[in-house]
Amino acid sequence: MTAATNGAPAQPNVLFIITDQQRADHTGFAGNEVVRTPHLDALAARGTVFDNAWVANPVCMPNRSTIMTGRMPSAHGVVFNDRSLEPGANTHVRQFRAAGYRTALIGKSHLQHGMSRNAVFPSRQTGGAVDDYWPSGWDTLEDAERYMSGAPEFPDSFYGFEHVELSIDHGARVTGHHLLWALDRGGRLEDLMVPLTADSPARRRSERWWQVYEPPYSAEFHSSTFVTERTIDFITDAARQGGPWLAWASYPDPHHPMTPPGEWFDRHRPDDMEVPASIDDPLDGAPRYVQAISRMHPSAQRAWVTPCGVAGDHQMLREALAATYGMIEMIDDGIGQILAALDRLGQADNTIVVFTSDHGDMMGDHGLMLKGFLHYRGTLAVPMVIADPRRSPGRTQSLAGSIDLGPTLMDLAGVTGYEGIGGRSLAPVLDDNSATVRDEVLIEDDFPGALTMDILTPVKTRTLVTADLRLTRHSDGSEQLFDTAADPDEVAPLGRSDPARRADMYERLAEALMEADDLARGMPLHPPPASPNVSDSFIPA
């Protein structure tokens, strides 16, 4: 282990690798025999694999904000993709920086609703706007149009990050710092700044679903290459300067559109893909809105982000799977390059590495595609590996949540926490894989619009996951209870056939909701600026 100049062990570095919309079973170390992830498998072999890890919310912004703050969405306030995380919210990154760490975010942030402004619902608030408290334009730093003539100036601390380079969009669309980087490398704007529609340019495209296509540019310009190379550059510079560092390598893939570039588009043949066992699930006992979504073929999507179904089109799913695996394998290749850089720079023996995703994807389970208010294992479970070079590797079935990652890292690094943290340190599980720090995981989901694809969806959903059961309750009164030990594919809901276990789960859900009702809501904030217009760096260009 690297030693400090006074002979004491140096503070460990932190490499936090996060993907977007990657299922828990879409890695080799999770038992998937088709997707090839040798570098992630090697990381898993020297770390602790959490086979029972769950989100706090199955939507991007709420769960990313939970990872950052260690608090439930109902506590930190980002309950959907329609509002930004307050700029002064306490985060584990802010605590690391206060402890002397250099901090960097490379890739997707999505702590602000720049790319999700189409999801914003009008506020009923008539006075006291947030810009009366925070500087004007504070939540526009992820607006893609601000980068067309150069990058905007960032505040000294972006949720605790002192260095930020964003890749804002998904699929083949290149925006943010990523766009400026690609243009500087010789990319053409007309190939890079493409629309997220069926009219976007492509070298090849699926005839079944426009969201499966090869980008009009080579792999050297893709977001995964950007995140990989810029993360290595940051780590190299941090190692040269000395002192501890924390880096978020945040890959926008494998989120749809499914657009692996170049050779990665041909890594798998659709005909070789196996469809999930539950693809033709009749969804008996499922809420009516879920049944309706399953019948909605992707060709009928109203917007590229909305969930849809397979509608019996197994070949379409095979094409989506093949492209998704190509995206994951490109990420894995990049992760291998980053880990090799750690070795080359002599940083590996003093760097804690985390790998996870912000949520999953249905990917054909129960005849459903994508994500969003679909509470099944496909969207709710995530891959999770924590590799601390000071601890022995292992594997655990102990429950863990995205909410626990920040508290765990602060505990492992000896960094002070803050008021209002709802997550729990997983350090005891790293030391003893049979240990447990929680008996259940609470999952929230709020959808203020309550309408998608002309299908009425519930406004609120709450799920409780235990070691062997999963209860989901919707605000429209519908529910699903599964014995996940006996029925891991979640195709046989118990309904009210087991009143004792149902009653016990509702009691446990009530207790979890009370615990999540954070008494510190609104309190644990970084001090606000002295005046609303303290910095022009927040003002839109």
C-alpha positions as CSV (number, residue, x, y, z in Angstrom):
1,M,0.0,0.0,0.0
2,T,1.2,3.5,-0.8
3,A,2.4,5.3,2.4
4,A,2.2,8.9,3.3
5,T,5.4,10.9,4.0
6,N,5.0,10.5,7.7
7,G,5.0,6.7,7.5
8,A,1.3,6.4,8.0
9,P,-0.9,4.7,5.4
10,A,-2.1,7.1,2.7
11,Q,-5.8,7.9,2.4
12,P,-7.2,5.6,-0.2
13,N,-8.2,6.9,-3.6
14,V,-11.7,6.2,-4.9
15,L,-12.6,5.2,-8.5
16,F,-16.3,5.1,-8.8
17,I,-17.4,3.5,-12.1
18,I,-21.1,3.9,-13.0
19,T,-23.0,2.9,-16.1
20,D,-26.5,3.9,-17.1
21,Q,-29.4,1.4,-17.3
22,Q,-27.3,-1.8,-17.0
23,R,-29.1,-4.9,-15.7
24,A,-27.6,-6.8,-12.8
25,D,-27.3,-9.9,-14.9
26,H,-25.6,-8.2,-17.9
27,T,-22.1,-9.1,-16.8
28,G,-20.0,-12.2,-16.9
29,F,-19.4,-12.2,-13.1
30,A,-23.2,-12.3,-12.7
31,G,-23.4,-15.6,-14.7
32,N,-24.2,-14.2,-18.1
33,E,-22.4,-16.5,-20.6
34,V,-23.0,-14.4,-23.7
35,V,-21.8,-10.9,-22.8
36,R,-18.1,-10.7,-22.5
37,T,-16.8,-8.6,-19.6
38,P,-13.3,-9.9,-18.7
39,H,-12.2,-6.7,-17.0
40,L,-15.3,-6.4,-14.9
41,D,-15.0,-10.1,-14.1
42,A,-11.4,-9.5,-13.0
43,L,-12.4,-6.6,-10.8
44,A,-15.2,-8.7,-9.3
45,A,-12.7,-11.5,-8.5
46,R,-10.7,-9.1,-6.3
47,G,-13.6,-7.3,-4.8
48,T,-16.9,-8.1,-3.0
49,V,-19.8,-8.8,-5.3
50,F,-23.2,-7.9,-4.0
51,D,-25.7,-10.2,-5.7
52,N,-28.6,-8.7,-3.9
53,A,-28.2,-4.9,-4.7
54,W,-31.2,-2.7,-5.4
55,V,-31.9,0.9,-6.4
56,A,-33.7,3.5,-4.3
57,N,-35.6,4.6,-7.4
58,P,-35.6,3.0,-10.9
59,V,-35.2,6.3,-12.7
60,C,-31.9,8.1,-13.6
61,M,-32.0,11.4,-11.7
62,P,-33.6,10.2,-8.4
63,N,-31.3,7.3,-8.0
64,R,-28.1,9.2,-9.0
65,S,-29.1,11.9,-6.5
66,T,-29.5,9.1,-3.9
67,I,-26.1,7.7,-4.6
68,M,-24.6,11.2,-4.3
69,T,-26.4,12.2,-1.1
70,G,-27.1,8.9,0.7
71,R,-30.7,9.9,1.1
72,M,-34.0,8.7,-0.3
73,P,-35.6,10.7,-3.2
74,S,-38.4,11.9,-1.0
75,A,-35.7,13.3,1.3
76,H,-33.3,14.9,-1.2
77,G,-36.3,16.1,-3.3
78,V,-35.4,14.7,-6.8
79,V,-38.4,12.3,-7.1
80,F,-38.4,12.3,-10.9
81,N,-36.4,13.5,-13.9
82,D,-38.3,16.8,-13.6
83,R,-36.2,18.7,-11.0
84,S,-32.5,19.2,-10.3
85,L,-30.7,18.3,-7.2
86,E,-30.2,21.5,-5.1
87,P,-26.7,22.8,-5.7
88,G,-25.9,23.0,-2.0
89,A,-27.1,19.5,-1.1
90,N,-24.6,17.6,1.0
91,T,-22.9,14.8,-0.9
92,H,-20.3,12.2,-0.1
93,V,-18.1,13.9,-2.9
94,R,-18.3,17.2,-1.0
95,Q,-17.1,15.5,2.1
96,F,-14.2,13.8,0.3
97,R,-13.2,17.2,-1.1
98,A,-13.3,18.8,2.4
99,A,-11.0,16.0,3.5
100,G,-8.4,17.1,1.0
101,Y,-9.3,14.9,-2.0
102,R,-9.1,16.1,-5.6
103,T,-12.5,15.3,-7.1
104,A,-13.6,14.8,-10.7
105,L,-16.8,13.8,-12.6
106,I,-16.2,12.5,-16.1
107,G,-19.2,11.6,-18.3
108,K,-22.8,11.6,-17.4
109,S,-24.0,13.6,-14.4
110,H,-27.8,13.9,-14.7
111,L,-28.0,15.6,-11.4
112,Q,-29.6,18.4,-13.3
113,H,-32.5,18.0,-15.7
114,G,-30.7,19.4,-18.7
115,M,-31.5,16.5,-21.0
116,S,-34.8,15.8,-19.3
117,R,-36.4,19.1,-19.6
118,N,-39.1,17.5,-21.7
119,A,-40.1,15.7,-18.5
120,V,-40.6,18.9,-16.4
121,F,-44.1,19.5,-15.2
122,P,-45.3,23.0,-14.4
123,S,-45.1,24.0,-10.8
124,R,-48.1,25.3,-8.9
125,Q,-45.7,27.6,-7.0
126,T,-46.5,31.3,-7.6
127,G,-43.8,32.9,-5.6
128,G,-40.5,32.4,-3.9
129,A,-38.8,30.7,-6.9
130,V,-35.6,28.7,-6.3
131,D,-33.6,31.4,-8.1
132,D,-34.5,33.8,-5.3
133,Y,-32.3,31.5,-3.1
134,W,-29.8,30.1,-5.6
135,P,-28.0,32.0,-8.4
136,S,-29.9,32.5,-11.6
137,G,-29.2,29.7,-14.0
138,W,-27.7,27.4,-11.4
139,D,-29.5,24.4,-13.0
140,T,-28.6,25.0,-16.6
141,L,-25.1,23.5,-16.6
142,E,-26.3,20.3,-18.2
143,D,-28.2,22.2,-21.0
144,A,-26.7,20.9,-24.2
145,E,-27.1,24.2,-26.1
146,R,-24.7,25.9,-23.7
147,Y,-21.8,24.0,-25.2
148,M,-22.3,24.9,-28.8
149,S,-19.8,27.8,-28.6
150,G,-17.6,26.5,-25.8
151,A,-18.0,25.1,-22.3
152,P,-19.7,27.3,-19.7
153,E,-17.8,28.2,-16.6
154,F,-18.6,25.9,-13.7
155,P,-18.8,26.9,-10.0
156,D,-15.9,26.0,-7.7
157,S,-17.9,23.0,-6.5
158,F,-20.4,21.1,-8.6
159,Y,-22.0,19.0,-5.9
160,G,-18.5,18.6,-4.6
161,F,-16.7,18.0,-7.9
162,E,-14.0,20.5,-8.6
163,H,-13.3,19.1,-12.1
164,V,-16.2,18.3,-14.4
165,E,-16.3,17.1,-18.0
166,L,-19.8,16.1,-19.1
167,S,-21.2,13.7,-21.7
168,I,-24.8,14.7,-21.5
169,D,-26.9,12.7,-24.0
170,H,-27.4,9.1,-25.0
171,G,-27.1,6.9,-28.1
172,A,-25.1,8.5,-30.9
173,R,-25.9,12.1,-29.8
174,V,-22.8,13.9,-28.7
175,T,-23.1,17.0,-26.5
176,G,-21.5,18.7,-23.6
177,H,-17.7,18.7,-23.1
178,H,-17.8,15.4,-25.0
179,L,-18.9,17.4,-28.2
180,L,-16.0,19.9,-27.8
181,W,-13.6,17.0,-27.3
182,A,-14.9,15.1,-30.4
183,L,-14.8,18.2,-32.6
184,D,-11.2,18.9,-31.5
185,R,-10.3,15.3,-32.6
186,G,-11.7,15.9,-36.1
187,G,-15.3,14.8,-35.7
188,R,-18.0,16.4,-37.9
189,L,-20.7,18.4,-36.2
190,E,-23.4,16.9,-38.6
191,D,-22.4,13.4,-37.5
192,L,-22.1,14.2,-33.8
193,M,-25.0,16.5,-33.0
194,V,-27.8,14.1,-34.2
195,P,-31.4,14.1,-33.2
196,L,-32.9,11.4,-31.0
197,T,-35.4,10.4,-33.6
198,A,-35.8,7.8,-36.4
199,D,-34.4,10.5,-38.8
200,S,-30.9,10.5,-37.2
201,P,-28.1,9.5,-39.5
202,A,-26.8,6.0,-39.2
203,R,-24.5,3.6,-41.0
204,R,-26.9,0.8,-40.3
205,R,-30.3,0.6,-38.6
206,S,-32.7,-2.1,-37.4
207,E,-35.8,-2.4,-39.6
208,R,-37.8,-3.3,-36.4
209,W,-36.8,-0.5,-34.1
210,W,-35.1,2.8,-35.0
211,Q,-33.3,2.9,-31.6
212,V,-31.0,0.1,-32.6
213,Y,-28.4,1.4,-35.0
214,E,-24.7,2.0,-35.8
215,P,-23.7,5.7,-35.3
216,P,-22.5,7.7,-38.3
217,Y,-19.0,8.1,-36.7
218,S,-16.3,5.8,-35.5
219,A,-15.6,4.5,-32.0
220,E,-12.9,7.1,-31.4
221,F,-15.7,9.8,-31.0
222,H,-18.1,7.7,-28.8
223,S,-19.0,8.6,-25.2
224,S,-17.4,5.4,-23.8
225,T,-14.1,6.4,-25.4
226,F,-14.4,10.0,-24.1
227,V,-15.1,8.8,-20.5
228,T,-12.3,6.3,-20.6
229,E,-9.6,8.6,-22.0
230,R,-10.5,11.6,-19.9
231,T,-10.7,9.6,-16.7
232,I,-7.2,8.2,-17.3
233,D,-6.0,11.8,-17.9
234,F,-7.4,12.9,-14.6
235,I,-5.9,10.0,-12.7
236,T,-2.6,10.5,-14.4
237,D,-2.5,14.2,-13.4
238,A,-3.7,13.5,-9.9
239,A,-1.0,10.8,-9.4
240,R,1.6,13.3,-10.6
241,Q,0.5,16.0,-8.2
242,G,0.2,13.6,-5.3
243,G,-2.5,13.4,-2.6
244,P,-5.7,11.4,-2.6
245,W,-8.3,11.7,-5.4
246,L,-11.9,10.6,-6.1
247,A,-13.0,10.1,-9.7
248,W,-16.4,9.3,-11.0
249,A,-16.2,7.6,-14.4
250,S,-19.8,7.8,-15.5
251,Y,-20.6,6.0,-18.8
252,P,-23.9,7.1,-20.5
253,D,-24.2,3.6,-22.0
254,P,-25.8,1.0,-22.2
255,H,-28.9,3.2,-22.0
256,H,-31.0,3.3,-25.2
257,P,-30.8,4.2,-28.0
258,M,-28.6,1.1,-28.5
259,T,-25.8,2.5,-30.7
260,P,-22.5,0.7,-30.3
261,P,-20.0,2.2,-32.8
262,G,-17.9,0.4,-35.4
263,E,-16.6,-3.0,-34.5
264,W,-18.7,-3.1,-31.3
265,F,-21.9,-3.1,-33.4
266,D,-21.0,-6.5,-34.8
267,R,-19.8,-8.2,-31.6
268,H,-22.9,-10.3,-31.5
269,R,-25.4,-11.8,-33.9
270,P,-29.0,-11.2,-33.1
271,D,-29.9,-14.8,-34.0
272,D,-27.5,-16.0,-31.2
273,M,-29.3,-14.1,-28.5
274,E,-31.5,-16.0,-26.0
275,V,-34.8,-14.3,-25.0
276,P,-35.7,-14.3,-21.3
277,A,-37.9,-17.1,-20.0
278,S,-40.7,-14.7,-19.0
279,I,-40.9,-12.9,-22.3
280,D,-44.4,-14.3,-23.0
281,D,-45.7,-13.8,-19.5
282,P,-49.4,-13.1,-19.7
283,L,-49.0,-10.8,-16.7
284,D,-52.0,-12.2,-15.0
285,G,-52.4,-10.2,-11.8
286,A,-50.2,-7.4,-13.0
287,P,-51.6,-3.8,-12.9
288,R,-53.6,-2.9,-16.0
289,Y,-51.1,-0.2,-17.0
290,V,-48.3,-2.8,-17.1
291,Q,-50.4,-5.1,-19.3
292,A,-51.1,-2.2,-21.7
293,I,-47.4,-1.2,-21.9
294,S,-46.5,-4.8,-22.8
295,R,-48.7,-4.7,-25.8
296,M,-47.1,-1.4,-27.1
297,H,-44.5,-2.2,-29.8
298,P,-41.5,0.1,-29.9
299,S,-42.6,1.3,-33.3
300,A,-45.6,3.0,-31.5
301,Q,-43.5,4.8,-28.9
302,R,-44.7,8.4,-28.4
303,A,-41.2,9.4,-27.2
304,W,-37.8,7.7,-27.3
305,V,-37.6,7.5,-23.5
306,T,-41.0,5.9,-22.7
307,P,-41.3,2.3,-21.8
308,C,-42.9,-0.1,-24.3
309,G,-43.3,-3.8,-24.9
310,V,-42.1,-6.6,-27.1
311,A,-45.6,-7.2,-28.5
312,G,-44.5,-10.7,-29.6
313,D,-41.6,-9.4,-31.6
314,H,-38.8,-11.7,-30.4
315,Q,-36.4,-10.8,-33.2
316,M,-36.6,-7.2,-32.3
317,L,-35.6,-8.1,-28.8
318,R,-32.7,-10.1,-30.1
319,E,-31.4,-7.2,-32.1
320,A,-31.7,-4.9,-29.0
321,L,-29.8,-7.5,-26.9
322,A,-27.0,-7.9,-29.4
323,A,-26.5,-4.1,-29.6
324,T,-26.7,-3.7,-25.8
325,Y,-24.1,-6.4,-25.3
326,G,-21.8,-4.5,-27.8
327,M,-22.2,-1.4,-25.7
328,I,-21.4,-3.2,-22.5
329,E,-18.3,-4.8,-24.0
330,M,-17.0,-1.4,-25.2
331,I,-17.5,-0.1,-21.7
332,D,-15.7,-3.2,-20.3
333,D,-12.8,-2.5,-22.7
334,G,-12.6,1.1,-21.4
335,I,-12.7,-0.1,-17.8
336,G,-9.8,-2.4,-18.5
337,Q,-7.8,0.6,-19.8
338,I,-8.6,2.6,-16.7
339,L,-7.6,-0.3,-14.4
340,A,-4.4,-0.8,-16.4
341,A,-3.6,2.9,-15.9
342,L,-4.0,2.5,-12.1
343,D,-1.4,-0.3,-12.2
344,R,1.0,1.6,-14.5
345,L,0.8,4.7,-12.2
346,G,1.3,2.7,-9.0
347,Q,-2.1,3.6,-7.8
348,A,-3.9,0.3,-7.8
349,D,-2.8,-0.9,-4.3
350,N,-4.3,2.3,-2.7
351,T,-7.5,2.7,-4.7
352,I,-11.0,1.6,-3.8
353,V,-12.9,0.7,-6.9
354,V,-16.7,0.7,-7.1
355,F,-18.7,-0.6,-10.0
356,T,-22.5,-0.2,-10.3
357,S,-25.3,1.2,-12.5
358,D,-28.0,3.7,-11.7
359,H,-30.8,1.3,-12.6
360,G,-31.6,-1.7,-14.8
361,D,-33.7,-2.4,-17.9
362,M,-36.6,-4.8,-18.5
363,M,-35.0,-6.0,-21.8
364,G,-37.8,-8.4,-22.6
365,D,-38.6,-9.6,-19.1
366,H,-42.4,-10.1,-18.9
367,G,-42.7,-8.8,-22.5
368,L,-41.5,-5.3,-21.4
369,M,-38.8,-3.0,-22.6
370,L,-36.8,-0.2,-21.1
371,K,-37.6,1.3,-17.7
372,G,-40.0,3.6,-15.8
373,F,-42.6,2.6,-13.2
374,L,-42.0,-1.1,-14.0
375,H,-41.2,-2.6,-10.7
376,Y,-39.6,-5.9,-11.5
377,R,-36.1,-7.3,-10.9
378,G,-34.9,-6.2,-14.3
379,T,-35.2,-2.5,-13.5
380,L,-34.8,-2.6,-9.7
381,A,-31.7,-4.7,-9.3
382,V,-28.2,-3.4,-10.2
383,P,-24.7,-4.8,-10.5
384,M,-22.6,-3.8,-7.5
385,V,-18.9,-4.5,-6.8
386,I,-16.7,-2.9,-4.2
387,A,-13.0,-3.7,-4.4
388,D,-10.9,-2.5,-1.5
389,P,-7.3,-3.6,-1.8
390,R,-7.1,-3.8,2.0
391,R,-9.8,-6.5,2.2
392,S,-10.2,-10.0,0.9
393,P,-12.5,-10.7,-2.1
394,G,-15.8,-12.4,-1.7
395,R,-19.4,-12.7,-2.7
396,T,-22.5,-12.0,-0.7
397,Q,-26.3,-12.4,-0.8
398,S,-26.7,-9.7,1.9
399,L,-29.1,-6.9,0.9
400,A,-27.6,-3.7,-0.3
401,G,-28.9,-0.5,-1.8
402,S,-27.6,2.3,-4.0
403,I,-28.2,4.5,-1.0
404,D,-25.5,2.7,0.9
405,L,-22.6,3.5,-1.5
406,G,-21.8,7.0,-0.3
407,P,-21.8,6.1,3.4
408,T,-19.7,3.0,2.7
409,L,-17.0,5.0,0.9
410,M,-16.9,7.6,3.6
411,D,-16.5,4.9,6.2
412,L,-13.8,3.0,4.3
413,A,-11.8,6.2,3.7
414,G,-12.3,7.6,7.2
415,V,-14.2,10.7,5.9
416,T,-16.7,12.4,8.1
417,G,-20.4,12.1,7.3
418,Y,-23.2,14.6,7.7
419,E,-26.7,15.0,9.0
420,G,-29.6,13.2,7.3
421,I,-27.8,10.2,5.7
422,G,-30.2,7.4,5.2
423,G,-27.9,4.8,3.8
424,R,-25.8,2.4,5.8
425,S,-22.1,1.5,5.5
426,L,-21.5,-1.9,3.9
427,A,-18.1,-2.2,5.4
428,P,-19.2,-4.9,7.8
429,V,-20.2,-7.0,4.8
430,L,-16.9,-6.4,3.1
431,D,-15.2,-7.8,6.2
432,D,-17.6,-10.7,6.6
433,N,-19.7,-11.7,3.6
434,S,-22.3,-13.4,5.8
435,A,-22.9,-10.2,7.8
436,T,-26.0,-8.0,7.1
437,V,-26.6,-4.3,7.7
438,R,-30.2,-4.2,6.5
439,D,-33.2,-6.5,6.4
440,E,-35.0,-4.8,3.6
441,V,-34.6,-2.2,0.8
442,L,-37.2,0.5,0.2
443,I,-37.7,1.6,-3.4
444,E,-39.7,4.8,-4.2
445,D,-41.1,5.8,-7.6
446,D,-43.1,9.0,-8.3
447,F,-44.5,10.0,-11.6
448,P,-46.1,13.5,-11.4
449,G,-47.5,13.3,-15.0
450,A,-49.3,10.0,-14.4
451,L,-49.7,9.5,-18.1
452,T,-47.5,7.9,-20.7
453,M,-48.3,6.6,-24.1
454,D,-51.9,7.5,-23.4
455,I,-51.9,4.9,-20.6
456,L,-52.8,6.1,-17.1
457,T,-50.0,5.2,-14.7
458,P,-50.0,5.5,-10.9
459,V,-48.7,8.7,-9.4
460,K,-46.8,6.8,-6.7
461,T,-45.3,3.4,-6.3
462,R,-43.5,1.9,-3.3
463,T,-41.7,-1.4,-3.2
464,L,-40.1,-3.3,-0.4
465,V,-37.5,-6.0,-1.1
466,T,-36.5,-8.6,1.6
467,A,-34.3,-11.7,1.4
468,D,-37.2,-13.7,-0.1
469,L,-40.1,-11.4,-0.9
470,R,-40.9,-8.4,-3.0
471,L,-44.1,-6.3,-2.3
472,T,-45.0,-3.5,-4.7
473,R,-48.0,-1.2,-3.9
474,H,-49.2,1.5,-6.4
475,S,-51.2,4.6,-5.5
476,D,-54.1,3.3,-7.7
477,G,-54.6,0.4,-5.2
478,S,-53.0,-2.3,-7.3
479,E,-50.2,-4.5,-5.8
480,Q,-47.9,-7.4,-6.5
481,L,-46.4,-9.8,-4.0
482,F,-43.8,-12.3,-5.1
483,D,-41.9,-15.1,-3.3
484,T,-38.6,-14.3,-5.0
485,A,-36.9,-17.3,-3.5
486,A,-39.4,-19.8,-5.0
487,D,-40.2,-17.6,-8.1
488,P,-37.1,-15.7,-9.1
489,D,-38.6,-14.9,-12.5
490,E,-41.5,-13.1,-10.8
491,V,-44.2,-14.8,-12.9
492,A,-46.5,-16.1,-10.2
493,P,-47.7,-13.3,-8.0
494,L,-49.1,-14.5,-4.7
495,G,-51.9,-12.0,-4.6
496,R,-53.9,-12.5,-1.4
497,S,-53.3,-16.2,-1.2
498,D,-50.8,-15.8,1.6
499,P,-52.4,-13.3,4.0
500,A,-49.9,-13.8,6.8
501,R,-46.8,-12.9,4.7
502,R,-48.7,-10.2,3.0
503,A,-49.7,-8.6,6.3
504,D,-46.1,-8.9,7.5
505,M,-44.8,-7.2,4.4
506,Y,-47.2,-4.3,4.7
507,E,-46.2,-3.8,8.3
508,R,-42.5,-3.8,7.3
509,L,-43.3,-1.4,4.5
510,A,-45.0,1.0,6.9
511,E,-41.9,0.9,9.2
512,A,-39.6,1.5,6.2
513,L,-41.7,4.5,5.1
514,M,-41.5,6.0,8.6
515,E,-37.7,5.5,8.7
516,A,-37.5,7.2,5.3
517,D,-39.5,10.2,6.5
518,D,-36.3,12.2,7.0
519,L,-36.4,14.6,9.9
520,A,-33.4,16.4,8.4
521,R,-35.2,17.2,5.1
522,G,-34.2,20.7,4.0
523,M,-31.5,21.1,6.7
524,P,-28.3,19.4,5.4
525,L,-27.4,22.0,2.8
526,H,-24.1,23.6,2.0
527,P,-24.3,27.3,2.9
528,P,-26.0,29.3,0.2
529,P,-24.2,32.0,-1.7
530,A,-24.1,35.5,-0.2
531,S,-26.4,36.9,-2.8
532,P,-28.6,35.6,-5.7
533,N,-26.1,36.7,-8.3
534,V,-22.8,36.0,-6.6
535,S,-21.4,34.3,-9.7
536,D,-21.9,34.9,-13.3
537,S,-20.8,31.3,-13.9
538,F,-24.4,30.2,-13.2
539,I,-25.9,32.5,-15.8
540,P,-26.8,30.9,-19.1
541,A,-24.8,31.9,-22.0
